[in-house]
Amino acid sequence: MKDQQFLRYALLIVVLFSGCATGAPSTTGEMSPGSSGERIGGQAGLVVTAINQNDHAKLVSYYSLQAQELREKAKHWDMIAEAYEKQHADPSGKMSSAERAAPCRAIAQNYRNAAEGAEALAAIHRARVPQSVVQ
């Protein structure tokens, strides 16, 4: 029961977060890599399809990929923060370099937190993959 509540909460966060970070899901019915031919409406459609098919292996793959993409986004925001920190203070004197970098660091941390959530979801589904499917 507790696992299901965590799973629902984490799934909601990852789907919403990835939708905000990457734009709205596609409505063109594009094919997803490794989707076995089913038509889906973006990332949210892949998750729903995999859940409906009780396809834990596909969910492991999806959440692992999400975690990787989220970590890359965190690195990007860390680089932006570093650029702000290397610059001289704001000419107006209102903000230091560290103060200007702080929002970027916060965004990077949010992406790292979301990546940890995606990895946790992958681990939950990895444990539910039938042994005959485990690679």
C-alpha positions in Angstrom: 0.0 0.0 0.0 2.8 2.4 1.0 4.7 1.4 -2.2 1.7 2.1 -4.3 1.2 5.6 -2.8 4.9 6.4 -3.3 4.7 5.1 -6.9 1.7 7.2 -7.7 3.2 10.3 -6.2 6.6 9.8 -7.8 4.9 9.0 -11.2 2.9 12.2 -11.0 6.0 14.2 -10.2 8.1 12.7 -12.9 5.4 13.0 -15.6 4.5 16.6 -14.6 8.2 17.6 -14.2 9.2 16.1 -17.5 6.3 17.7 -19.2 7.2 21.1 -17.8 10.9 20.6 -18.6 10.5 19.4 -22.2 7.3 21.0 -23.3 3.9 19.5 -23.8 3.6 15.9 -24.8 3.3 15.4 -28.6 -0.1 14.8 -29.9 1.1 13.6 -33.2 1.0 9.9 -32.2 4.7 9.5 -32.7 6.4 6.2 -32.2 8.7 5.8 -29.2 12.0 3.9 -29.5 11.4 0.3 -28.5 7.6 0.8 -28.4 6.8 -2.4 -30.3 4.8 -0.4 -32.7 2.1 1.0 -30.4 1.2 4.6 -31.1 1.5 6.9 -28.1 1.0 10.6 -27.4 4.5 11.5 -26.0 6.2 10.4 -22.8 3.0 10.4 -20.7 1.4 8.0 -23.3 4.4 5.7 -23.0 4.0 5.5 -19.2 0.3 4.9 -19.4 0.7 2.2 -22.1 3.4 0.4 -20.1 1.3 0.6 -16.9 -1.8 -0.7 -18.7 0.3 -3.6 -20.1 1.8 -4.2 -16.7 5.2 -3.9 -18.6 7.7 -3.3 -15.8 10.7 -3.8 -18.0 9.5 -0.9 -20.2 8.9 1.2 -17.2 12.4 0.5 -15.9 13.8 1.6 -19.2 11.7 4.7 -19.3 12.5 5.9 -15.7 16.2 5.1 -16.2 16.3 7.2 -19.3 14.4 10.0 -17.5 16.9 9.9 -14.7 19.8 10.2 -17.1 18.1 13.2 -18.9 17.3 14.9 -15.6 21.0 14.5 -14.5 22.1 16.1 -17.8 19.8 19.0 -17.2 21.2 19.4 -13.7 24.7 19.6 -15.2 23.6 22.2 -17.6 22.2 24.4 -14.9 25.3 23.9 -12.8 27.4 25.1 -15.7 25.2 28.2 -15.9 25.6 28.8 -12.2 29.4 28.5 -12.5 29.4 31.1 -15.3 27.5 33.5 -13.1 29.9 32.8 -10.2 32.9 33.6 -12.4 31.5 36.9 -13.5 32.1 40.0 -11.6 29.4 41.3 -9.2 26.4 43.0 -10.7 27.4 46.5 -11.9 24.5 48.0 -10.0 25.8 46.4 -6.8 22.5 44.9 -6.0 23.5 41.2 -6.2 26.7 39.3 -5.8 27.8 36.6 -8.2 26.8 33.9 -5.8 23.3 35.5 -5.4 22.9 35.5 -9.2 24.0 31.9 -9.4 21.7 30.7 -6.5 18.5 30.3 -8.6 20.5 28.2 -11.2 21.9 26.0 -8.4 18.3 25.5 -7.0 17.1 24.5 -10.5 20.0 22.0 -10.8 19.2 20.6 -7.3 15.5 20.2 -8.3 16.6 18.2 -11.4 18.9 16.0 -9.3 16.0 15.4 -6.9 13.7 14.4 -9.8 16.5 12.1 -11.1 16.6 10.4 -7.8 12.8 10.0 -7.9 13.0 8.5 -11.4 15.8 6.1 -10.2 13.6 5.0 -7.3 10.7 4.3 -9.6 13.0 2.3 -11.9 14.2 0.3 -8.9 10.6 -0.4 -7.9 9.7 -1.7 -11.3 13.0 -3.5 -11.7 12.0 -5.6 -8.6 8.7 -6.4 -10.3 10.1 -7.6 -13.6 9.4 -11.3 -14.0 12.6 -13.3 -13.6 12.2 -14.8 -17.1 12.5 -11.2 -18.5 15.4 -10.1 -16.4 18.4 -9.5 -18.7 
